[in-house]
Amino acid sequence: MAVSVSASRVAQRRVLRAFGREALAARAAVRQFGATATAVPSQAAAVGGSSQSTQLDSKPIHGMRKPSVRMTTEEAFVKTLQMHGIKNSFGIIGSAMMPISDLFPAAGIKFWDCAHEYTAGMMADGYTRSTGKMSMMIAQNGPGITNFVTPVKTAYWNHTPLLLVTPQAANKTIGQGGFQEVEQMNMFADCVCYQEEVRDPSRICEVLNRVIEKAIHCSAPAQINIPRDMWTQVVDIPLPTGVKLERSSGGRASIKKAAELLSEAKFPVILNGAGVILAGAVETSAKLAEKLSAPVCCNYQHNDAFPGNHQLHVGPLGYNGSKAAMELISKADVVLALGTRLNPFSTLPGYGMDYWPKDAKLIQVDINSDRIGLTKPVDVGIQGDAGLVAEDLLAALSPDAGNAGREARKALIKEAKSSWAAQLETMDHEEDDVGTTWNQRARAAHPERMSPRIAWRAIQRVMPDNAIMSSDIGNNCAIGNAYPSFKQARKYLAPGLFGPCGYGFPSILGAKVGNPDVPVVGFAGDGAFGISMNELTACGRNDWPGVTMVVFRNYQWGAEKRNTTLWYSDNFVGTELNVGVEYAKLAEACGLKGVKVSTPAELESALAAAIEGQMKRNETTLVEVVLNQELGEPFRRDAMKAPVEISKVKATDMVE
């Protein structure tokens, strides 16, 4: 049966007029008695046809079987989104998605129209990471979709369950090199945990439901690819039932062995990773730590994986992390790596310490078995949910677990934390490696400017306890890794180990969409911010919520400049940024608020005022912070070395 979209909608309106009273009565019954299905005449019957399908006027509840319903493919798609509670979508409008975006307002789905798909994807990541609720990325096929590659891979390594919707060129022209055609499945094959293309209109609900559930079960992005000629088809299909899979607490033998190791440990240390946040297991991990009096380190870029105000919290490992955490884990005889894949970058030496305890027994817990033992030798591997595993370990510990050396361990934890806090408070400047003088020269060139560390201490003095914070890739944000801690999970949005520049601004916009009553503050250096600053043109319009964005202005790509000072004899190539750009004024030109500061007092005042404006008047404010050009520890000291000249390269050899 071929029914045009316009004819279909005319028919629907006639049905609503003809059976308005019955529909209202059905809705009233649903409100009063719950999801009781009430039949109303089908579209086909209203236009003189006949159908065995039943149109149900009730919510599509996940986990309930549903009868067949006559509907268009776009209606089926949107109803499946509703069944999973997906209310927010980020992208740029395009013709290949308009059949479903046309239904978004009626369905209660908000489409956040962004300035670029790259940043739209980062917003989706920020929304889902900060709320725990799935969001959707969608754009025009071809060049719109290609812009999603970096944010999707970012979300993959952030373990963020996202729905990636990629409208595709039509089946009837695919392969002819038509307008906006590209191999969209191959493009994302290494960026998603699952992908599937819709092959027939009748399977649109089935495929969409499976993609969403794969994203949830694997805690990663999943892709549905939809040729655009799948839209506006009329189908008789049931909405999917949906299956919720219970997560595992690991094997009994591995739990028993791990509990024995922890019970016998003289100096147990817990390393909390993203899996603890995703499992909602922070409180359970705290109970386990308290039983053992074990210090708890946070894995790199997951500073919110354990409460910062807990006496056993010792801070993050990894690049520019906590010396206290590094010193304490170096003493461990047993390490419980809870909900972490132990990325090799996360445990590289820091502050001159190669701190990872190579002789310690290692228990690694991860929901993905492929990542257990991948980077470090493991004594006990447990495939399971971090929270459930922590609960079972706590129950399986011996009564005297943690007693060995308990008081001495607690005293050492307190001493290490106190010593590091005092040292951090006095660390004003970055050191130069032997034989280099860049930081000394940077301070002498602009003695009136703040250093990054002085700015970070000023920021910490005014940040609200309940704020959500994002950061970015780059020198100034990296230096700040040692400073923030959080009382709750889902408060820290670091860009993750795919390492994309331009994450800080869009991710905090997404976080604010999901947490409108919570103060949010994003951070980025001027290089990284330049990649995402086009969102200044989007976030001030319509009903976008206000945010506060801090941009560190040191007029350089700092991380790369640091590499150049250490290994390339100050031969700066591509490291200098335009000193004439005024970011605060750019914000004002976009209808937002902008303020430029250059002292700690100005920074504290401006940041406090910006947060107040965000919460009381829905204002978006960009705070431009002028810094000196000091450079911190290089990102990849492990991967860099000075070049060796073998055959001299000369400009005179260039052919005209």
C-alpha positions in Angstrom: 0.0 0.0 0.0 1.6 3.3 -1.1 0.5 6.3 0.9 2.2 9.6 0.5 3.4 11.4 3.6 1.1 14.4 3.1 -1.9 12.1 2.5 -0.9 10.1 5.5 -0.9 13.1 7.8 -4.2 14.5 6.4 -5.7 11.1 7.2 -4.3 11.2 10.7 -5.8 14.6 11.3 -9.2 13.3 10.1 -8.9 10.3 12.5 -8.2 12.7 15.4 -11.2 14.8 14.5 -13.5 11.8 13.9 -12.5 10.0 17.0 -11.4 12.8 19.3 -13.7 11.8 22.1 -12.6 8.2 22.0 -9.0 9.2 22.0 -9.5 11.6 24.9 -11.3 8.9 26.9 -8.5 6.4 26.1 -5.8 8.9 27.4 -7.8 9.5 30.5 -8.0 5.8 31.1 -4.3 5.4 30.7 -3.6 8.3 33.1 -6.0 6.7 35.7 -5.2 3.0 35.3 -1.7 2.9 33.8 -0.7 1.4 30.5 -4.0 -0.1 29.6 -4.2 -0.3 25.8 -7.4 1.1 24.2 -8.0 0.5 20.5 -8.9 3.4 18.2 -9.7 3.1 14.5 -6.6 2.7 12.3 -5.6 5.1 9.6 -6.4 2.6 6.9 -10.0 2.2 8.2 -10.4 6.0 8.3 -9.6 6.3 4.6 -11.8 3.5 3.6 -9.3 0.6 3.8 -9.1 -2.3 6.1 -6.4 -3.5 8.5 -5.8 -6.2 11.0 -3.4 -3.8 12.9 -4.4 -2.1 16.1 -3.4 1.5 16.9 -2.6 1.7 20.6 -3.0 4.9 22.5 -0.6 4.1 25.3 3.1 4.6 26.1 5.5 2.2 24.5 6.9 0.7 27.7 10.3 -1.0 27.5 10.1 -4.7 28.4 6.5 -5.2 27.4 5.3 -7.1 24.4 3.3 -5.0 21.9 0.9 -5.8 19.1 1.4 -4.8 15.5 0.6 -1.2 14.7 0.2 0.5 11.3 2.5 3.5 11.1 5.1 5.2 9.0 8.8 4.3 9.4 9.6 7.7 10.9 6.8 7.3 13.4 8.1 3.8 14.3 11.6 5.3 14.7 10.5 8.1 17.0 8.3 5.8 19.1 11.2 3.5 19.7 13.2 6.5 20.9 10.4 7.3 23.3 10.4 3.8 24.6 14.0 4.3 25.6 13.5 7.8 27.0 15.9 9.5 24.5 14.8 13.1 24.8 17.8 15.1 23.6 19.4 15.1 20.2 22.5 17.1 19.0 23.4 17.9 15.5 22.7 20.1 12.4 19.5 19.8 10.5 19.6 18.2 7.1 17.1 16.9 4.5 17.9 13.2 5.1 16.7 13.4 8.7 13.7 15.7 8.3 11.1 13.0 8.3 12.0 12.2 11.9 13.0 15.7 13.1 9.6 16.9 12.0 8.1 14.6 14.7 10.6 15.6 17.4 8.5 18.5 18.9 5.4 16.3 19.1 7.3 13.5 20.6 9.0 15.5 23.4 12.4 15.2 21.8 14.5 18.4 21.9 16.8 19.0 18.9 19.8 21.1 19.9 20.8 22.9 16.7 24.6 23.3 16.9 27.1 25.3 14.9 29.2 22.2 13.9 28.7 18.5 14.0 32.1 18.0 15.7 31.0 20.0 18.7 27.5 18.6 18.6 29.0 15.2 19.2 31.0 16.5 22.1 27.9 18.0 23.6 26.1 14.6 23.4 29.1 13.1 25.2 29.0 15.8 27.9 25.2 15.4 28.4 25.3 11.6 28.7 28.4 11.5 30.9 27.0 14.1 33.4 23.5 12.6 33.5 23.8 8.9 32.8 21.0 9.3 30.2 21.5 8.4 26.6 21.4 11.1 24.0 21.5 11.0 20.2 23.8 12.4 17.5 22.3 13.0 14.1 23.1 15.1 11.0 23.0 15.1 7.2 24.4 12.2 5.4 27.9 12.6 3.9 29.8 15.7 5.1 27.6 16.2 8.1 28.2 12.6 9.3 31.9 12.7 8.6 32.3 15.5 11.2 31.1 13.0 13.9 34.1 10.7 13.6 36.3 12.4 16.3 33.5 12.9 18.9 32.3 9.3 18.4 35.7 7.9 19.0 36.1 10.3 21.9 32.9 8.9 23.4 34.1 5.3 22.7 37.1 5.8 24.9 35.1 7.7 27.5 32.8 4.6 27.7 29.8 6.8 26.9 26.6 5.0 25.7 25.4 7.2 22.7 23.1 6.6 19.8 24.7 7.6 16.5 22.1 8.0 13.8 23.6 8.3 10.3 21.1 8.9 7.5 22.6 7.5 4.3 22.3 8.2 0.6 19.3 6.4 -1.0 19.6 2.7 -1.9 18.5 3.4 -5.5 21.6 5.6 -6.0 24.2 4.2 -3.6 27.4 3.4 -5.3 27.0 5.9 -8.1 29.0 8.6 -6.4 25.9 10.8 -5.9 25.4 13.9 -3.8 26.8 13.6 -0.2 27.5 9.9 -0.6 30.3 8.2 1.5 30.9 4.8 3.1 29.4 5.6 6.5 29.6 2.2 8.0 33.3 1.7 7.2 34.0 5.1 8.6 32.8 4.3 12.1 33.7 0.6 12.2 36.5 1.3 14.7 34.6 4.0 16.6 31.5 2.2 17.8 30.8 -1.0 19.8 28.1 -2.0 17.3 26.7 -0.8 14.0 23.8 -2.0 11.8 22.2 -0.7 8.6 18.4 -0.8 8.1 17.8 -3.2 5.1 14.0 -3.1 5.0 11.4 -0.7 6.3 9.7 -3.3 8.4 12.9 -3.8 10.4 13.4 -0.2 11.4 12.2 -0.7 15.0 14.0 -4.0 15.5 17.3 -2.5 14.3 17.0 0.7 16.3 16.1 -1.1 19.4 19.1 -3.5 19.1 21.5 -0.6 18.4 20.3 1.3 21.5 20.5 -1.8 23.7 24.0 -2.6 22.4 25.2 0.9 23.3 23.8 0.5 26.9 25.1 -3.0 27.4 28.6 -2.2 26.0 28.7 1.4 27.5 29.8 2.9 24.2 28.4 4.6 21.1 26.5 2.4 18.6 25.4 3.3 15.1 22.3 2.9 13.0 22.7 3.6 9.3 19.5 4.5 7.5 19.3 4.9 3.7 17.0 7.9 3.2 14.5 6.0 1.1 13.6 4.0 4.1 11.6 7.0 5.4 7.9 7.7 4.6 7.1 4.0 4.2 4.0 2.6 5.8 4.5 -0.6 7.8 2.5 -2.9 10.0 4.9 -3.9 12.8 5.0 -4.2 16.6 7.2 -1.8 18.6 10.1 -3.8 20.1 9.7 -5.5 23.4 13.2 -4.6 24.6 15.5 -6.6 26.9 17.3 -5.4 29.9 20.3 -7.6 30.7 21.5 -8.0 34.3 25.2 -7.4 34.7 27.5 -9.9 36.2 29.4 -9.7 39.5 32.1 -12.0 38.1 32.9 -15.6 38.6 32.8 -17.1 42.1 36.3 -18.5 42.0 37.8 -15.1 40.9 35.9 -13.2 43.6 37.1 -15.7 46.2 40.8 -15.4 45.1 40.6 -11.6 45.0 39.0 -11.5 48.4 41.8 -13.7 49.8 44.5 -11.4 48.3 42.9 -8.3 49.8 42.3 -10.0 53.1 46.0 -10.9 53.4 47.4 -7.6 52.1 49.7 -5.5 54.2 49.2 -2.4 52.1 46.2 -2.7 49.8 45.5 0.2 47.4 42.3 0.7 45.3 42.4 2.4 41.9 39.0 3.6 40.9 38.3 4.1 37.2 35.4 5.1 34.9 33.6 1.8 35.6 33.0 2.9 39.2 31.2 6.0 37.9 29.2 4.2 35.2 28.1 1.5 37.7 27.1 4.0 40.3 29.5 2.3 42.6 31.4 5.1 44.4 29.6 4.5 47.7 30.3 0.8 47.5 33.9 1.3 46.7 34.1 3.6 49.7 32.8 0.9 52.0 35.3 -1.5 50.6 38.1 1.0 51.2 37.0 1.7 54.7 37.0 -2.0 55.6 40.6 -2.3 54.4 41.7 1.2 55.3 43.0 1.3 51.8 44.0 4.6 50.1 41.9 5.2 46.9 43.5 6.7 43.8 41.5 7.9 40.9 42.5 6.9 37.4 43.8 9.6 35.1 41.1 12.1 34.0 38.5 10.5 36.4 39.0 12.8 39.4 35.3 12.3 40.3 35.6 8.5 40.7 35.9 8.8 44.5 34.8 11.6 46.9 37.5 14.2 47.4 36.4 14.9 51.0 36.8 11.2 52.0 39.7 10.6 54.3 40.9 7.7 52.1 40.9 9.8 48.9 44.4 10.5 47.7 43.9 12.0 44.2 44.5 11.1 40.6 47.3 9.1 39.1 48.8 10.0 35.7 50.0 13.1 34.0 50.2 16.1 36.5 48.3 14.0 39.1 48.7 13.7 42.8 52.1 13.0 44.3 50.4 11.5 47.3 48.6 9.0 45.2 51.8 8.1 43.4 53.8 7.7 46.6 51.1 5.5 48.3 50.4 3.2 45.4 54.1 2.6 45.0 54.0 0.9 48.5 51.1 -1.4 47.6 51.5 -5.2 47.8 48.0 -5.6 46.4 46.2 -3.2 43.9 42.5 -3.5 43.2 42.0 -1.8 39.8 38.2 -1.3 40.0 36.5 -0.5 36.7 39.5 0.5 34.7 41.2 -0.8 31.6 44.6 0.5 32.9 45.4 2.5 29.9 49.2 2.7 29.7 49.2 6.5 29.5 47.4 6.6 32.8 50.3 5.2 34.9 53.3 6.7 33.2 56.0 8.1 35.6 55.3 11.5 37.1 57.3 14.0 39.1 60.3 11.9 38.4 58.7 8.8 40.0 58.2 5.5 38.3 55.6 4.7 40.9 53.7 1.7 39.6 54.3 -1.2 42.0 55.6 -3.9 39.7 55.8 -6.6 42.4 52.3 -6.0 43.7 49.5 -8.5 43.1 47.1 -6.9 40.7 43.3 -7.6 40.6 41.7 -6.0 37.6 37.9 -5.6 37.3 36.4 -4.6 33.9 33.1 -5.2 32.3 35.0 -5.9 29.0 37.1 -9.1 29.3 39.1 -8.0 26.3 40.8 -5.3 28.3 41.7 -7.4 31.3 45.5 -8.1 31.3 45.9 -6.1 28.1 48.4 -3.6 29.5 49.7 -5.1 32.8 50.2 -8.6 34.2 47.2 -9.6 36.2 47.0 -12.0 39.1 43.2 -12.1 39.2 41.0 -10.9 36.4 37.3 -10.3 37.1 34.9 -9.6 34.2 31.9 -7.8 35.8 30.2 -4.7 36.9 32.4 -2.7 39.2 29.6 -2.1 41.7 28.5 -5.7 41.9 32.1 -6.9 42.1 32.8 -4.5 44.9 29.8 -5.7 46.9 30.8 -9.3 46.5 34.4 -8.6 47.5 33.3 -6.7 50.6 31.1 -9.7 51.6 33.8 -12.2 51.0 36.6 -10.4 52.9 37.8 -12.1 56.1 36.7 -10.6 59.4 40.3 -9.3 60.1 40.9 -8.0 56.5 42.8 -4.7 56.7 43.9 -5.1 60.3 47.5 -5.7 59.3 49.3 -2.4 59.6 46.0 -0.5 59.7 47.0 2.4 62.0 50.4 2.9 60.4 48.7 2.9 56.9 46.1 5.5 58.0 48.9 7.7 59.4 50.9 7.4 56.2 47.9 8.3 54.1 47.2 11.4 56.2 50.9 12.4 56.1 51.2 12.0 52.3 48.0 14.0 51.6 49.0 16.8 54.0 52.5 17.0 52.5 51.2 17.1 48.9 48.6 19.7 49.7 51.2 21.9 51.3 53.5 21.5 48.3 50.8 22.1 45.8 49.9 25.3 47.6 53.4 26.7 47.1 54.0 25.5 43.5 53.7 28.8 41.6 55.8 28.1 38.6 57.0 25.4 36.1 60.5 24.1 36.2 62.9 23.9 33.2 64.7 20.8 32.3 68.5 20.9 32.6 69.9 22.8 29.6 66.7 24.6 28.8 65.5 28.1 29.9 62.0 28.6 28.4 60.1 29.0 31.6 62.6 31.3 33.1 62.4 33.5 29.9 58.6 33.4 30.0 58.5 34.7 33.5 61.0 37.4 32.7 59.1 38.5 29.6 55.8 39.1 31.4 56.4 39.3 35.2 53.0 40.9 35.6 51.1 37.9 34.3 49.7 35.0 36.2 51.2 31.6 35.9 48.9 28.6 35.2 49.2 27.3 38.8 48.4 30.7 40.3 45.3 30.9 38.1 44.2 27.4 39.1 44.4 28.1 42.8 42.3 31.3 42.3 39.7 29.2 40.4 39.6 26.6 43.2 38.8 29.3 45.7 35.5 30.2 44.0 34.3 27.0 42.3 31.0 25.8 43.9 31.2 22.4 45.6 28.4 21.0 43.4 29.7 22.4 40.1 30.2 20.3 37.0 33.6 21.0 35.4 35.0 20.2 31.9 38.5 20.5 30.7 40.4 20.2 27.4 43.6 19.0 25.9 46.5 21.3 26.3 49.2 22.6 28.6 47.2 24.8 30.9 44.3 22.3 31.5 46.9 19.5 32.0 48.6 21.5 34.7 45.2 21.8 36.4 44.8 18.0 36.7 46.2 18.0 40.2 43.7 20.6 41.6 40.0 19.6 41.3 38.3 17.0 43.4 34.6 16.3 43.7 32.2 15.0 46.3 30.0 13.3 43.7 30.5 11.3 40.5 29.6 12.6 37.1 31.1 16.0 37.9 34.3 16.0 35.9 34.3 15.9 32.1 37.9 15.5 30.9 38.3 14.9 27.2 39.6 11.3 27.7 42.3 9.3 26.2 41.5 9.8 22.5 42.7 13.3 23.3 40.6 15.6 21.2 41.2 19.3 21.3 38.0 21.4 21.5 36.2 19.3 24.1 35.9 21.6 27.0 33.3 24.1 25.6 30.8 21.8 23.9 30.9 19.2 26.6 30.0 21.7 29.3 27.1 22.9 27.0 25.8 19.4 26.9 26.2 19.0 30.6 24.2 22.1 31.3 21.4 20.8 29.0 21.2 17.8 31.2 21.7 19.6 34.5 20.0 22.9 34.2 19.9 23.5 38.0 23.6 22.8 38.5 26.4 25.4 38.0 28.8 24.3 35.1 32.2 25.7 34.3 34.2 24.7 31.2 38.0 25.2 30.8 40.2 25.3 27.7 43.4 26.8 26.4 43.2 29.3 23.6 44.4 26.8 21.0 41.8 24.1 21.9 39.1 26.7 22.3 39.7 27.9 18.8 38.5 24.5 17.5 35.1 24.8 19.2 34.6 28.6 19.5 32.0 28.5 16.6 29.5 27.3 19.2 29.5 30.9 20.5 27.2 31.6 17.6 24.8 28.8 18.6 24.6 28.8 22.4 23.1 32.2 22.8 20.0 31.6 20.8 16.5 30.3 21.6 16.4 28.2 24.8 20.0 27.2 25.2 20.9 27.3 28.9 23.6 29.6 30.2 27.1 28.3 30.9 30.4 29.7 32.2 33.5 29.2 30.0 37.1 30.0 31.0 39.6 30.4 28.3 43.3 30.4 29.2 45.1 32.9 26.9 48.8 32.3 26.5 49.0 32.8 22.8 50.5 29.4 21.9 50.0 25.7 21.4 51.7 25.1 24.7 52.1 21.3 24.7 53.7 21.3 21.3 55.8 24.3 22.2 57.1 22.4 25.3 58.1 19.5 23.0 60.0 22.0 20.9 61.9 23.5 23.8 63.0 20.1 25.0 63.8 18.2 21.8 63.9 20.7 18.8 66.1 23.5 20.1 63.3 26.2 20.2 62.7 25.7 16.5 59.0 26.7 16.8 56.9 25.6 13.9 53.1 26.2 14.0 53.1 26.9 17.8 52.2 30.6 17.8 48.6 31.9 18.0 47.3 35.3 17.0 47.8 37.8 19.8 45.3 40.1 18.2 42.3 37.9 18.8 40.1 39.0 21.7 37.9 36.1 22.9 35.9 38.1 25.4 34.9 40.6 22.7 34.1 37.7 20.3 31.6 36.4 22.9 30.1 39.9 23.2 29.7 40.0 19.4 27.7 36.8 19.6 25.3 38.3 22.1 26.9 36.7 25.2 28.9 38.2 28.0 32.7 38.5 27.9 35.3 39.6 30.4 39.1 39.7 30.3 41.2 39.3 33.5 44.9 39.3 34.3 45.2 39.0 38.1 44.0 36.4 40.6 41.7 38.9 42.2 40.1 39.8 38.9 39.8 36.1 38.0 38.1 35.3 41.3 35.7 38.2 41.0 34.8 37.5 37.3 34.3 33.8 37.7 32.1 34.2 40.8 30.0 36.8 38.9 29.8 34.7 35.8 28.5 31.7 37.8 26.0 33.9 39.6 24.8 35.2 36.2 24.5 31.7 34.9 22.3 30.5 37.8 20.2 33.6 38.3 19.8 35.1 34.9 20.7 32.3 32.5 23.7 34.2 31.2 26.6 32.6 29.2 29.9 34.3 30.1 33.3 33.8 28.6 36.1 34.6 31.0 39.4 35.2 29.1 42.3 34.7 31.5 45.7 36.2 30.4 48.6 34.0 31.5 52.3 34.0 31.0 53.8 31.4 28.7 55.2 28.9 31.2 55.0 25.3 30.0 54.4 22.3 32.2 55.6 18.7 32.0 55.4 17.4 28.4 52.6 15.0 27.5 54.7 12.4 25.9 58.1 12.3 27.5 57.9 8.6 27.0 57.5 8.9 23.2 59.8 11.8 22.3 63.6 12.0 21.6 65.9 14.5 20.0 66.3 14.1 16.2 69.6 13.0 14.7 70.8 14.7 11.5 72.1 12.2 8.9 71.5 13.9 5.5 71.2 17.7 5.9 67.9 19.2 4.6 68.5 22.5 2.8 66.1 25.1 1.3 68.3 25.4 -1.7 67.4 21.8 -2.8 63.8 22.8 -3.4 62.7 22.6 -7.0 60.8 25.7 -8.3 
